[in-house]
Amino acid sequence: MQNETPIDNNTEGLDQDSETGATAESAATDGSITEEMSALEAQRERYMRLAAEFDNYRKRTAKEAQQSRARGQGDLIKTLLSSLDDLTRFAHFDPATTDCATLITGVEMVEKNVLKALTSIGVEVIDPVELPFDPNLHEAVSTQAAETPDEDHMVAQVYQRGYMLNGQLLRPARVVVKQYQ
C-alpha cells in the first residue's frame, strides 16, 4: 500500500500540473486573443477615420469644383455685359429717325466687342475660307464645282463659323467644299 499512495499522489500531482498548464495556456491564449482584438479594433477605428477623411475630401473637392465653375461663368458674363448693353441700346433705336447704315455700323461694333471678349477668354474663331477642308474642324454642308485640280477639297464658303476654346473644338465650321470632277 505504500506504493499506491505515492502513485495516487503522483497522479494527483500530474493532474494538478496539467490543469495548471492548461490554465496557463488558456490564459496565454486569452491574452493573445485580447491583444489581437484590440489591434483589430485599432485598425477598424483607423479605417473609419480614413473613410471619413476621404468622404470629407470628396465633398470639399466637389464643392470647390462647383464654385470654380460658377466663378468662370461669372467672369464670362462680365466680359459679355458691355456687348449686351450695346445690343440693348441698338434694340431701342427709333426706326423713323435712324438710318440703316447707322444700325449696321452699330451691330458690327457689337460683333467686334463680343469677339474681343471671347478672344480674351481663349476662344478662337474658325473661318477657313480658301483653306483645305479639315474634317476635324469643319463640317461639309454642301459641295461646289472646282475649276482646277488645285482647288479640290478647298473651302469655298463658310455658312457658319466654328469655335475652339484652348484647343478644344466647341463647334465645327459649317462650310461649302470645292470638288474637282
Secondary structure, 3 states (H helix, E strand, C coil): CCCHHHHHHHHHHHHHHHHHHHHHHHHHHHHHHHHHHHHHHHHHHHHHHHHHHHHHHHHHHHHHHHHHHHHHHHHHHHHHHHHHHHHHHHHCCCCCCCCHHHHHHHHHHHHHHHHHHHHHCCEEEECCCCCECCCCCEEEEEEEECCCHHHCCEEEEEEECEEEECCEEEECEEEEEEECC
